[in-house]
């Protein structure tokens, strides 16, 4: 499975649908979502 294709708008829409499905699954299981993890940007020399 996966999200593949040449149309970026369609791909983004599908990605959003998958993310929403995962969120709904977590909610239906009574689970909390993982804590967001953002890596700090590196300084470019």
Secondary structure by P-SEA (a helix, b strand, c coil): cccccccaaaaaaaaaaaaaaaaaaaaaacccccccccccccccc
